[in-house]
């Protein structure tokens, strides 16, 4: 997991060839005004999901993992807390891996929590289990999905 400010995103662009395109798009567009839905930047290789949701308490947040995509998550309105746990420590499956949706859910509770404000982001790799959406009230956020296989 990586946590930083959008202004420092260039530090991470070398980690994946699509990171620069993703961060450039976010910097050049006011996504807080974007409609909920999917913004396709490179077919299924790189896209942004704009989401609005009701926040939840930490104990209600489900730990999830992905195998095919890296997530870059960033709140657009208000703060968001996201739990983290190493994927290897996720032992109690609540929903088996769905290859079409690229997601599995676990009952295991995060071991660490981070709080993000707008223009801050967290990058979650397949070895990073995460439990997003922890906040009070409504939350608007983006989830950038970057396919691992080039």
C-alpha positions as CSV (number, residue, x, y, z in Angstrom):
1,X,0.0,0.0,0.0
2,X,1.1,3.5,-0.8
3,X,-0.5,6.6,0.7
4,X,0.4,10.2,-0.5
5,X,-0.9,13.5,-1.9
6,X,-1.9,13.9,-5.5
7,X,0.8,16.5,-5.9
8,X,3.4,13.8,-5.2
9,X,2.1,11.3,-7.7
10,X,5.1,11.6,-10.0
11,X,7.1,9.7,-7.4
12,X,5.1,6.5,-8.2
13,X,4.7,6.7,-12.0
14,X,7.6,4.4,-12.6
15,X,5.9,1.6,-10.7
16,X,3.5,0.8,-13.6
17,X,3.3,2.2,-17.2
18,X,-0.3,3.3,-16.7
19,X,0.1,5.2,-13.5
20,X,1.1,8.4,-15.2
21,X,-1.9,8.4,-17.5
22,X,-4.2,7.8,-14.6
23,X,-2.7,10.5,-12.4
24,X,-2.6,13.0,-15.3
25,X,-6.3,12.5,-16.0
26,X,-7.2,13.0,-12.3
27,X,-5.1,16.2,-12.1
28,X,-6.6,17.6,-15.4
29,X,-10.3,17.0,-14.6
30,X,-12.5,18.1,-11.7
31,X,-13.9,14.7,-10.9
32,X,-15.9,16.0,-7.9
33,X,-18.4,17.2,-10.6
34,X,-18.3,14.0,-12.6
35,X,-21.4,11.8,-12.7
36,X,-21.4,8.4,-11.0
37,X,-20.2,5.8,-13.4
38,X,-17.2,4.5,-15.4
39,X,-14.7,6.7,-17.2
40,X,-12.7,4.5,-19.7
41,X,-9.2,5.6,-20.4
42,X,-7.7,2.4,-22.0
43,X,-10.4,-0.2,-22.4
44,X,-10.3,-2.7,-19.5
45,X,-6.7,-1.9,-18.8
46,X,-7.3,1.5,-17.2
47,X,-10.6,3.0,-16.0
48,X,-12.0,5.2,-13.3
49,X,-15.1,4.4,-11.3
50,X,-16.8,7.4,-9.8
51,X,-18.9,6.3,-6.9
52,X,-21.2,7.7,-4.3
53,X,-22.0,5.7,-1.2
54,X,-23.3,5.9,2.4
55,X,-20.4,5.7,4.8
56,X,-20.1,2.8,7.2
57,X,-18.5,2.0,10.5
58,X,-15.2,0.1,10.6
59,X,-16.8,-3.1,11.8
60,X,-19.2,-3.0,8.8
61,X,-16.6,-2.5,6.2
62,X,-15.7,-5.7,4.3
63,X,-12.1,-6.6,3.5
64,X,-11.6,-7.1,-0.2
65,X,-8.8,-8.2,-2.4
66,X,-8.1,-8.2,-6.2
67,X,-5.9,-10.3,-8.4
68,X,-6.1,-8.6,-11.8
69,X,-6.1,-4.9,-10.9
70,X,-4.4,-2.4,-8.8
71,X,-6.7,0.1,-7.0
72,X,-5.9,3.7,-6.6
73,X,-8.6,5.1,-4.3
74,X,-9.2,8.8,-3.5
75,X,-12.1,10.5,-1.8
76,X,-13.6,13.5,-3.6
77,X,-15.8,14.9,-0.8
78,X,-15.0,14.6,2.9
79,X,-12.6,12.2,4.5
80,X,-12.5,8.4,4.2
81,X,-10.9,5.8,6.4
82,X,-9.7,2.6,4.7
83,X,-8.6,-0.5,6.6
84,X,-5.6,-2.5,5.5
85,X,-4.5,-6.1,6.0
86,X,-2.0,-8.2,4.1
87,X,-3.8,-10.5,1.7
88,X,-1.8,-13.4,3.0
89,X,-3.4,-12.8,6.4
90,X,-6.9,-13.0,5.0
91,X,-8.0,-16.5,5.9
92,X,-11.8,-16.3,6.5
93,X,-13.5,-16.1,3.1
94,X,-16.9,-14.6,3.1
95,X,-17.3,-14.5,-0.7
96,X,-14.9,-16.5,-2.9
97,X,-12.9,-14.8,-5.6
98,X,-15.0,-13.8,-8.6
99,X,-12.7,-13.6,-11.7
100,X,-15.2,-11.6,-13.7
101,X,-15.5,-8.9,-11.0
102,X,-11.9,-9.4,-9.8
103,X,-12.9,-9.4,-6.1
104,X,-13.0,-11.6,-3.1
105,X,-14.3,-10.7,0.4
106,X,-13.0,-11.7,3.8
107,X,-14.3,-11.6,7.3
108,X,-10.8,-10.8,8.6
109,X,-10.5,-7.4,10.2
110,X,-7.9,-4.9,9.0
111,X,-4.7,-4.5,11.1
112,X,-4.1,-0.9,10.1
113,X,-6.3,2.1,9.2
114,X,-5.5,5.2,7.1
115,X,-7.5,8.3,6.7
116,X,-7.6,10.1,3.4
117,X,-8.8,13.6,2.5
118,X,-9.6,14.9,-1.0
119,X,-6.5,15.0,-3.2
120,X,-4.9,12.2,-1.1
121,X,-4.8,8.7,-2.5
122,X,-4.0,5.1,-1.5
123,X,-2.7,2.5,-3.9
124,X,-3.6,-1.1,-3.2
125,X,-1.8,-3.9,-4.9
126,X,-3.0,-7.5,-4.9
127,X,-1.1,-8.2,-1.7
128,X,-3.1,-5.4,0.0
129,X,-6.4,-6.4,1.5
130,X,-8.5,-3.3,2.1
131,X,-11.8,-2.3,3.6
132,X,-12.9,1.0,2.1
133,X,-15.8,3.3,2.7
134,X,-15.4,4.0,6.4
135,X,-16.8,7.4,7.1
136,X,-20.0,9.1,8.4
137,X,-22.5,10.4,5.9
138,X,-22.3,10.3,2.2
139,X,-19.0,9.8,0.4
140,X,-18.1,10.5,-3.2
141,X,-14.8,9.0,-4.4
142,X,-12.9,7.6,-7.3
143,X,-11.4,4.1,-7.7
144,X,-8.9,3.9,-10.5
145,X,-8.5,0.4,-11.8
146,X,-5.2,-0.5,-13.4
147,X,-4.8,-4.0,-15.0
148,X,-1.6,-5.6,-13.7
149,X,-0.8,-7.6,-16.8
150,X,0.4,-5.4,-19.6
